[in-house]
Amino acid sequence: MRDLSAAHIEAFLEMLSAERGAAENTLSSYKRDLDDLYDFLISQKTTPLSAQSGNLSAYLAHLSKRGFASSSQARRLSAMRQFYKFLYAESLRTDDPTTVLDAPKKQRPLPKNLSEESVTKLLERAALEAAEPDKDHLSRLRMLVLLELLYATGMRVSELVSLPLKVLEQDGRFLMIRGKGNKERLVPLSRSSIAALKAYGEAKKAEEADGEQSPWLFPSHGCAGYLPRQVFARDLKGLAARAGIKAASISPHVMRHAFASHLLAHGADLRVVQELLGHSDISTTQIYTHVLEERLRQLVETHHPLAKEAKNRD
């Protein structure tokens, strides 16, 4: 039985090579996947020639239990489908059991995040550098403001770098942001972000007193006229390294995720976070439900009477 199945797999691989010009790496990958399928089917007391859809579904579930990513499972399913199409075309089977199989759902990866401690270290480092009275004082103040605003509001980096100069004219604890689709939303500012913004505005006004004023809060000589987000991302990584944080773990988008995660961890409602982030659909915000689930678990373990009794018994 083994030799017959091996012969079918070899014939399939020969077809891929001769008719489709498959590369050696592709052929090796198909062989490895199909050999693994064969071993599983034998353990289920069946073979590729006699296996039914249920056997193949069980194989996919087996891959999931073994920790295979959905992308790897999808690749195995593709190999199975190609193999069974071949068996059907060669009249080695009268049906194709893979036609009713569903592709594994791709799991949406959790966003990278920063701990509150890391964010604090980052902000403290930015504030320390901004206090240095040298020729780069304004650019260091700019970094502090960028960080404070980003963490206070969770705005997209594109919204942040393109803020207009008139932001400095506002008086209050709220900021109007123009987001995707020209939609406007109101977000609250922290006291530290207001203070940093004020200091930056004063330093900017003093330095540009005799020059032409840009309409942007964070001007640049680039074609857009304002700070390119790539430059901000690069400078942020540099600041992170100086603060003792791995540069690879941080980006402006990670700071946006930190804003949302930390709000939820401290009791904010998911709908409120949706509004602050500017998500048009709540499903986009639901990637943060892992934070809510962890908070609920901690609440139950801390406050539920049965959980307390169990802890006391331990």
Secondary structure per residue as TSV (DSSP state, phi and psi in degrees):
chain	resnum	aa	ss	phi	psi
A	1	M	-	360.0	-38.8
A	2	R	H	-63.5	-44.4
A	3	D	H	-63.7	-39.7
A	4	L	H	-64.0	-45.6
A	5	S	H	-66.5	-40.0
A	6	A	H	-61.5	-37.8
A	7	A	H	-65.4	-38.0
A	8	H	H	-65.8	-41.5
A	9	I	H	-65.2	-43.0
A	10	E	H	-62.9	-40.4
A	11	A	H	-64.3	-39.4
A	12	F	H	-63.1	-43.7
A	13	L	H	-66.0	-36.8
A	14	E	H	-64.1	-38.8
A	15	M	H	-63.0	-43.9
A	16	L	H	-60.6	-39.8
A	17	S	H	-71.5	-47.9
A	18	A	H	-75.5	-44.7
A	19	E	H	-91.4	-28.9
A	20	R	H	-114.8	-4.4
A	21	G	-	62.2	35.9
A	22	A	-	-62.6	141.3
A	23	A	-	-72.7	162.6
A	24	E	H	-60.0	-41.0
A	25	N	H	-63.0	-38.4
A	26	T	H	-65.8	-43.5
A	27	L	H	-63.4	-41.5
A	28	S	H	-63.4	-39.9
A	29	S	H	-64.6	-44.9
A	30	Y	H	-61.4	-44.0
A	31	K	H	-62.5	-44.3
A	32	R	H	-62.3	-43.0
A	33	D	H	-66.3	-43.6
A	34	L	H	-72.8	-33.2
A	35	D	H	-64.2	-39.0
A	36	D	H	-66.4	-40.8
A	37	L	H	-61.0	-44.2
A	38	Y	H	-59.5	-47.2
A	39	D	H	-59.6	-39.1
A	40	F	H	-66.4	-45.4
A	41	L	H	-62.8	-38.2
A	42	I	H	-62.4	-39.3
A	43	S	H	-65.6	-22.2
A	44	Q	T	-94.1	9.6
A	45	K	T	61.8	42.2
A	46	T	-	-145.5	-177.8
A	47	T	-	-137.4	167.5
A	48	P	T	-56.7	-32.1
A	49	L	T	-74.0	-29.4
A	50	S	T	-109.3	-5.5
A	51	A	-	-62.1	143.4
A	52	Q	-	-106.4	173.8
A	53	S	H	-56.7	-37.6
A	54	G	H	-61.7	-37.5
A	55	N	H	-64.7	-39.8
A	56	L	H	-72.6	-35.4
A	57	S	H	-64.0	-39.3
A	58	A	H	-63.5	-34.4
A	59	Y	H	-65.8	-43.3
A	60	L	H	-63.0	-40.0
A	61	A	H	-65.1	-36.0
A	62	H	H	-63.1	-39.9
A	63	L	H	-62.9	-41.3
A	64	S	H	-62.6	-42.2
A	65	K	H	-64.4	-30.3
A	66	R	T	-79.4	-1.5
A	67	G	T	90.7	14.6
A	68	F	-	-68.8	135.9
A	69	A	-	-67.4	157.1
A	70	S	H	-59.2	-33.1
A	71	S	H	-66.5	-37.9
A	72	S	H	-69.4	-38.5
A	73	Q	H	-63.5	-39.5
A	74	A	H	-64.3	-36.7
A	75	R	H	-66.6	-41.4
A	76	R	H	-63.0	-41.1
A	77	L	H	-63.4	-40.1
A	78	S	H	-61.2	-42.7
A	79	A	H	-62.8	-42.3
A	80	M	H	-61.1	-44.3
A	81	R	H	-63.3	-43.4
A	82	Q	H	-63.3	-41.1
A	83	F	H	-65.5	-43.8
A	84	Y	H	-74.0	-28.5
A	85	K	H	-63.6	-38.7
A	86	F	H	-65.2	-47.0
A	87	L	H	-61.2	-39.0
A	88	Y	H	-67.9	-44.6
A	89	A	H	-63.6	-30.8
A	90	E	T	-89.5	7.3
A	91	S	T	61.3	25.4
A	92	L	S	-85.2	-17.9
A	93	R	-	-137.0	153.0
A	94	T	S	-95.5	-0.4
A	95	D	S	-148.1	172.3
A	96	D	-	-122.2	101.8
A	97	P	T	-71.3	-6.4
A	98	T	T	-87.2	-9.1
A	99	T	T	-65.8	-25.2
A	100	V	T	-98.1	2.0
A	101	L	-	-81.5	137.9
A	102	D	-	-93.3	141.7
A	103	A	-	-67.5	141.3
A	104	P	-	-61.8	139.5
A	105	K	-	-71.2	133.9
A	106	K	-	-75.2	126.1
A	107	Q	-	-76.9	132.2
A	108	R	-	-74.9	118.6
A	109	P	-	-65.6	143.7
A	110	L	-	-68.7	141.1
A	111	P	-	-67.2	148.9
A	112	K	-	-62.0	149.5
A	113	N	-	-142.3	162.1
A	114	L	-	-119.2	142.7
A	115	S	-	-71.3	160.5
A	116	E	H	-61.6	-35.3
A	117	E	H	-62.6	-42.3
A	118	S	H	-67.2	-40.1
A	119	V	H	-62.2	-42.1
A	120	T	H	-61.0	-45.1
A	121	K	H	-60.1	-40.0
A	122	L	H	-65.7	-46.8
A	123	L	H	-66.3	-39.5
A	124	E	H	-64.4	-39.5
A	125	R	H	-65.9	-42.4
A	126	A	H	-62.7	-40.7
A	127	A	H	-66.4	-38.9
A	128	L	H	-63.7	-44.5
A	129	E	H	-69.9	-34.3
A	130	A	H	-67.3	-21.7
A	131	A	T	-81.8	-8.1
A	132	E	-	-77.9	119.2
A	133	P	-	-84.0	73.3
A	134	D	S	-124.6	-171.7
A	135	K	T	-67.2	-18.6
A	136	D	T	-97.0	15.8
A	137	H	H	-56.3	-44.4
A	138	L	H	-65.5	-42.8
A	139	S	H	-67.3	-33.6
A	140	R	H	-70.9	-38.1
A	141	L	H	-63.8	-38.5
A	142	R	H	-60.6	-44.2
A	143	M	H	-61.3	-41.4
A	144	L	H	-61.6	-45.0
A	145	V	H	-64.4	-43.9
A	146	L	H	-57.0	-46.6
A	147	L	H	-66.4	-46.2
A	148	E	H	-61.1	-44.4
A	149	L	H	-66.8	-40.6
A	150	L	H	-63.3	-45.2
A	151	Y	H	-77.5	-26.8
A	152	A	H	-77.3	-29.5
A	153	T	H	-116.3	-24.3
A	154	G	-	69.9	19.4
A	155	M	-	-68.9	158.3
A	156	R	-	-66.0	150.8
A	157	V	H	-62.6	-34.1
A	158	S	H	-65.9	-34.3
A	159	E	H	-71.6	-36.3
A	160	L	H	-67.9	-54.4
A	161	V	H	-67.9	-20.9
A	162	S	T	-100.4	18.7
A	163	L	-	-62.6	139.0
A	164	P	B	-76.8	158.6
A	165	L	G	-61.8	-29.7
A	166	K	G	-63.7	-9.4
A	167	V	G	-56.8	-32.8
A	168	L	G	-68.4	-18.7
A	169	E	G	-84.6	-14.1
A	170	Q	-	-71.5	154.0
A	171	D	-	-132.1	103.7
A	172	G	S	154.5	-178.4
A	173	R	S	-102.7	17.2
A	174	F	E	-126.6	151.2
A	175	L	E	-128.7	132.6
A	176	M	E	-91.1	124.2
A	177	I	E	-114.8	134.3
A	178	R	E	-99.5	113.3
A	179	G	-	-106.1	-150.9
A	180	K	G	-61.7	142.3
A	181	G	G	65.4	22.0
A	182	N	G	62.8	19.0
A	183	K	-	-78.8	137.6
A	184	E	E	-102.2	145.0
A	185	R	E	-142.8	150.6
A	186	L	E	-102.0	127.0
A	187	V	E	-125.6	143.9
A	188	P	E	-79.2	151.1
A	189	L	-	-107.4	149.3
A	190	S	-	-82.5	161.9
A	191	R	H	-62.7	-38.8
A	192	S	H	-68.2	-34.1
A	193	S	H	-71.4	-35.1
A	194	I	H	-64.9	-43.3
A	195	A	H	-65.5	-42.0
A	196	A	H	-65.9	-39.4
A	197	L	H	-64.0	-40.8
A	198	K	H	-65.0	-44.9
A	199	A	H	-63.9	-40.0
A	200	Y	H	-65.5	-43.2
A	201	G	H	-61.1	-41.7
A	202	E	H	-66.8	-43.5
A	203	A	H	-66.8	-38.1
A	204	K	H	-65.9	-43.2
A	205	K	H	-63.7	-40.0
A	206	A	H	-67.9	-39.3
A	207	E	H	-74.8	-30.5
A	208	E	T	-104.3	18.2
A	209	A	T	-56.8	-38.9
A	210	D	T	-100.5	0.0
A	211	G	S	-108.5	175.9
A	212	E	-	-74.6	133.2
A	213	Q	-	-89.7	132.6
A	214	S	-	-80.4	151.2
A	215	P	S	-79.0	-1.5
A	216	W	B	-104.6	148.0
A	217	L	S	-67.9	-36.9
A	218	F	S	-120.3	76.6
A	219	P	B	-68.3	158.1
A	220	S	-	-151.3	161.9
A	221	H	S	-85.7	1.4
A	222	G	S	-68.9	174.1
A	223	C	T	-64.8	-30.9
A	224	A	T	-75.0	-24.4
A	225	G	S	93.6	-14.9
A	226	Y	B	-124.4	168.4
A	227	L	-	-54.8	122.2
A	228	P	-	-65.4	138.8
A	229	R	H	-64.1	-27.5
A	230	Q	H	-65.7	-35.6
A	231	V	H	-67.9	-43.1
A	232	F	H	-61.1	-44.1
A	233	A	H	-61.5	-41.2
A	234	R	H	-64.2	-47.2
A	235	D	H	-65.5	-32.8
A	236	L	H	-65.6	-40.8
A	237	K	H	-63.7	-38.9
A	238	G	H	-63.0	-43.3
A	239	L	H	-63.4	-41.8
A	240	A	H	-60.0	-43.4
A	241	A	H	-61.3	-40.3
A	242	R	H	-70.2	-22.6
A	243	A	T	-90.8	2.5
A	244	G	T	80.9	24.0
A	245	I	-	-112.7	139.3
A	246	K	-	-60.1	123.9
A	247	A	G	-61.7	-33.3
A	248	A	G	-67.4	-18.4
A	249	S	G	-89.6	-0.8
A	250	I	-	-130.8	147.9
A	251	S	-	-161.7	167.0
A	252	P	H	-56.7	-35.8
A	253	H	H	-69.0	-34.6
A	254	V	H	-64.3	-37.3
A	255	M	H	-63.9	-37.2
A	256	R	H	-63.5	-42.2
A	257	H	H	-65.0	-38.6
A	258	A	H	-61.9	-42.6
A	259	F	H	-55.0	-50.4
A	260	A	H	-67.9	-45.5
A	261	S	H	-64.0	-42.0
A	262	H	H	-69.4	-34.7
A	263	L	H	-62.7	-47.6
A	264	L	H	-64.6	-39.1
A	265	A	H	-62.8	-25.1
A	266	H	T	-101.1	15.9
A	267	G	T	102.8	5.0
A	268	A	-	-68.0	149.2
A	269	D	-	-78.1	143.4
A	270	L	H	-60.4	-36.2
A	271	R	H	-65.9	-36.7
A	272	V	H	-65.5	-44.6
A	273	V	H	-62.6	-37.8
A	274	Q	H	-57.6	-46.1
A	275	E	H	-64.1	-43.5
A	276	L	H	-66.1	-37.1
A	277	L	H	-77.8	-18.6
A	278	G	T	81.2	25.6
A	279	H	-	-78.6	128.7
A	280	S	S	-77.4	-24.2
A	281	D	S	-122.4	132.7
A	282	I	H	-62.6	-26.8
A	283	S	H	-62.3	-29.5
A	284	T	H	-67.4	-36.4
A	285	T	H	-76.7	-19.3
A	286	Q	G	-70.8	-4.2
A	287	I	G	-64.6	-15.8
A	288	Y	G	-93.6	6.9
A	289	T	H	-65.0	-21.5
A	290	H	H	-61.1	-30.6
A	291	V	H	-69.3	-43.2
A	292	L	H	-63.6	-42.1
A	293	E	H	-61.7	-42.0
A	294	E	H	-65.8	-39.6
A	295	R	H	-66.0	-41.1
A	296	L	H	-64.0	-39.9
A	297	R	H	-60.7	-44.8
A	298	Q	H	-65.4	-37.7
A	299	L	H	-63.7	-43.7
A	300	V	H	-64.6	-46.1
A	301	E	H	-64.9	-30.7
A	302	T	H	-85.2	-38.7
A	303	H	H	-112.9	-18.8
A	304	H	-	-72.7	131.5
A	305	P	H	-59.9	-37.4
A	306	L	H	-67.7	-36.4
A	307	A	H	-65.4	-37.6
A	308	K	H	-65.6	-40.9
A	309	E	H	-63.3	-42.8
A	310	A	H	-62.1	-39.6
A	311	K	H	-66.6	-39.7
A	312	N	H	-66.1	-36.4
A	313	R	H	-67.1	-35.3
A	314	D	-	-67.0	360.0
